[in-house]
Amino acid sequence: MSDLVGIFSGRATHYLAEKIAEHYGKELGKSMVLDFSDGEFQPSYEENIRGRDVFIIQSTFTPTDNLFELLLMIDAAKRASAKRIIAVIPYFGFARQDRKDKPRVSIAAKLIANLLTAAGVQRIITMDLHADQIQGFFDVPVDHLYGSSIFIPYIKELNIPNLTFASPDTGGTRRAGMYAKMLGTGFVICYKQRNKPNEVGQMELIGEVKDKNVILLDDIIDTGNTIIKAANLVMEKGAASVRAVITHPLLTGCAYEMIDNSPFTELIVSDTIPLKNHSPKIKVISTAKLISNVIKRVENNESISDLYHKNF
């Protein structure tokens, strides 16, 4: 592959960046981070990047050091005369703060878009944003990848009879409809009311799941409260089995224990965020091949949507 392409990684996503570089066909670029005793840190590139297209891979999950490290790497690449700087952000953190849902709060997703642009990024590659409109927060091109391109082939391999999809809330209706259309099945919706963040109050089911094998769909699993409540609900309504397909496995608090004790046959996730613990119910499908193909297409000025449609 061309020496004019450099693939680099922040510390948080090094496990994924190595696989992406391997699929691309070249070694991961050399970089390091110098840590100071007060908690300050300084990323640096340990090879020449002048005139090169630099792809920086870093998910921005907690802590916010991961976001700031990405910003510093973008700034360092700009000051080192990189030709183009592309941030590959498999999981875009703070995406749930995409609007003012109550007075006197920040629109954090827009603020982060501004920070990335100010640092010098010229293109963004990300996957399954919590809200599609976040793409409009950027004044640079955004390649928004869909987790369905890795999950649907796996679901097809399972060959599940009497399949139907479900959204754990009304906000995911479009996603459930898309999966249902691609696989020629129906879908149902769980309607929820939140008492406060990460706490679900009442939940009702819209649709019929009796004797169906149900797959719940969502972009993020955090505490697991919503998706497990939805799983219990569809089983109470007569479903034969329940699985879940979720792109970004934050899995905080007691999520792993709750999943192990849940009615899920399987929880299918991607590797945009590394798992903290092991669970026999969790199946991880890698995004590395997809992202490496997207990097190739960006570099060769080829269609990315064409790559997506070819998966089906």
SVG drawing of the C-alpha trace seen along z (x, -y; Angstrom):
<svg xmlns="http://www.w3.org/2000/svg" viewBox="-50 -28 60 50">
<polyline fill="none" stroke="black" stroke-width="0.4" points="0.0,0.0 1.0,-3.6 3.5,-5.2 1.4,-8.3 -1.1,-6.7 -0.5,-6.5 -2.8,-4.7 -2.3,-5.7 -4.0,-5.0 -4.8,-6.6 -4.3,-4.5 -7.9,-3.7 -8.5,-2.0 -5.1,-0.4 -6.6,3.1 -8.9,2.3 -6.4,0.1 -4.0,3.0 -6.6,5.2 -7.7,2.3 -4.1,1.8 -3.6,5.5 -6.7,5.7 -5.5,2.6 -2.2,4.3 0.3,2.2 1.8,1.7 0.2,-0.6 2.1,-3.9 4.6,-4.7 3.4,-7.1 3.7,-7.4 2.3,-9.3 4.5,-10.9 2.7,-11.0 3.6,-13.7 3.3,-13.1 0.4,-15.6 -1.7,-13.7 -0.9,-15.8 0.1,-13.9 1.7,-14.7 1.1,-12.5 3.7,-12.5 4.3,-10.8 7.5,-8.8 7.8,-8.8 7.7,-11.4 4.1,-12.3 4.8,-15.3 2.6,-15.2 0.8,-12.0 -2.9,-11.2 -3.1,-10.5 -5.9,-8.4 -6.2,-8.6 -8.3,-5.9 -9.7,-6.6 -13.1,-6.0 -14.2,-8.7 -15.7,-6.7 -15.1,-7.5 -12.8,-9.0 -12.7,-12.3 -8.9,-11.9 -9.6,-9.8 -11.3,-12.7 -8.6,-15.1 -5.8,-12.7 -7.6,-12.6 -7.6,-16.4 -3.9,-16.6 -3.1,-14.0 -5.0,-15.9 -3.2,-19.1 0.2,-17.4 -0.5,-16.0 -1.5,-19.5 1.7,-21.0 3.7,-18.2 2.4,-19.1 0.2,-16.1 -1.6,-16.4 -5.0,-15.3 -6.1,-14.4 -9.0,-12.0 -10.4,-11.0 -11.7,-7.5 -14.1,-7.5 -15.7,-4.1 -17.7,-5.2 -18.6,-9.0 -19.0,-9.8 -21.4,-12.4 -23.7,-11.7 -26.6,-11.3 -26.3,-15.1 -27.4,-16.1 -30.2,-18.6 -31.5,-20.7 -34.0,-18.4 -34.3,-20.7 -33.3,-24.3 -29.7,-25.3 -27.9,-22.3 -25.1,-21.9 -25.4,-20.4 -22.2,-18.5 -22.2,-16.7 -22.1,-20.0 -19.3,-21.3 -17.2,-18.2 -17.8,-18.7 -16.5,-22.2 -13.5,-21.1 -12.5,-18.5 -12.8,-21.0 -10.9,-23.6 -8.1,-21.1 -7.7,-20.6 -9.6,-17.4 -10.6,-17.3 -12.9,-14.3 -14.7,-12.1 -15.4,-8.3 -17.7,-7.0 -20.3,-4.3 -23.9,-4.3 -24.2,-7.8 -26.9,-8.0 -28.6,-10.6 -28.2,-11.0 -28.4,-14.8 -25.0,-14.9 -23.5,-14.7 -24.8,-18.2 -22.9,-19.5 -19.7,-19.2 -18.5,-21.5 -16.3,-18.7 -17.3,-15.5 -18.7,-12.7 -18.7,-9.1 -21.4,-7.5 -21.1,-3.7 -23.9,-1.4 -23.5,1.6 -26.0,3.5 -23.3,4.1 -21.5,6.4 -24.5,7.7 -26.9,8.7 -24.5,11.3 -24.1,12.8 -27.9,12.9 -28.3,14.6 -25.8,17.3 -27.9,18.0 -30.8,18.9 -33.4,18.1 -36.9,19.2 -40.0,17.1 -37.8,14.0 -38.9,10.5 -37.0,7.4 -37.9,5.1 -36.9,1.6 -36.5,1.0 -37.9,-2.5 -39.7,-4.6 -36.5,-6.4 -35.1,-3.2 -38.1,-2.5 -36.3,-3.5 -33.4,-1.0 -35.8,1.8 -37.7,1.1 -34.5,1.1 -33.4,4.5 -36.8,5.9 -36.9,4.7 -33.4,6.2 -34.4,9.6 -38.0,9.6 -39.4,9.8 -41.8,7.8 -40.9,5.6 -42.4,4.4 -41.8,1.4 -41.4,1.1 -42.7,-2.2 -40.9,-3.4 -41.0,-6.3 -37.9,-7.3 -38.0,-8.5 -34.5,-9.9 -31.3,-9.1 -30.4,-5.3 -33.7,-4.5 -36.8,-3.2 -40.2,-3.6 -43.2,-2.0 -42.7,0.0 -45.4,1.3 -45.2,3.4 -46.7,2.3 -47.0,5.4 -47.3,9.2 -44.4,11.4 -46.1,14.6 -44.0,17.7 -41.5,15.3 -37.8,15.3 -37.1,11.7 -33.9,9.6 -33.8,6.3 -31.8,3.5 -30.1,0.5 -27.0,-1.6 -25.8,-1.8 -26.1,0.5 -25.1,-1.4 -26.4,-0.1 -28.5,2.5 -31.7,1.5 -33.7,0.6 -32.7,3.5 -33.2,6.1 -36.6,4.7 -37.6,4.9 -36.3,8.5 -38.3,9.5 -41.4,7.8 -41.2,9.7 -40.8,13.0 -43.8,12.2 -45.8,11.6 -45.0,15.1 -41.8,14.8 -40.0,18.1 -36.5,16.5 -34.9,13.1 -31.5,11.8 -30.1,8.3 -27.9,6.6 -26.2,3.4 -23.3,1.6 -21.6,-0.1 -21.1,1.9 -20.5,-0.6 -21.8,1.9 -21.4,-0.1 -22.3,0.7 -23.8,4.2 -24.5,4.6 -22.5,7.8 -24.2,9.5 -27.6,8.4 -26.9,9.8 -25.8,13.2 -29.0,13.4 -31.2,12.1 -33.4,14.1 -31.1,13.3 -29.9,16.2 -27.2,14.0 -26.0,10.3 -24.3,9.4 -22.0,6.3 -19.2,4.8 -15.7,4.0 -16.0,0.2 -15.5,0.2 -13.4,2.9 -15.3,5.2 -14.3,4.9 -15.3,8.4 -16.2,11.7 -19.7,13.1 -20.7,16.4 -23.8,14.6 -21.8,11.8 -20.7,12.3 -18.3,9.7 -18.2,9.0 -15.2,6.9 -15.5,3.7 -11.9,3.9 -12.4,5.2 -15.3,2.8 -13.3,-0.3 -10.1,0.8 -12.2,1.0 -13.7,-2.4 -10.2,-3.9 -9.1,-2.4 -12.2,-3.9 -11.6,-7.3 -8.0,-7.2 -9.0,-6.1 -11.9,-8.5 -14.4,-5.6 -18.0,-5.3 -18.6,-4.2 -22.3,-3.7 -21.5,-1.2 -19.4,0.8 -22.3,0.8 -24.9,2.0 -22.6,4.8 -22.8,6.5 -26.4,7.4"/>
</svg>
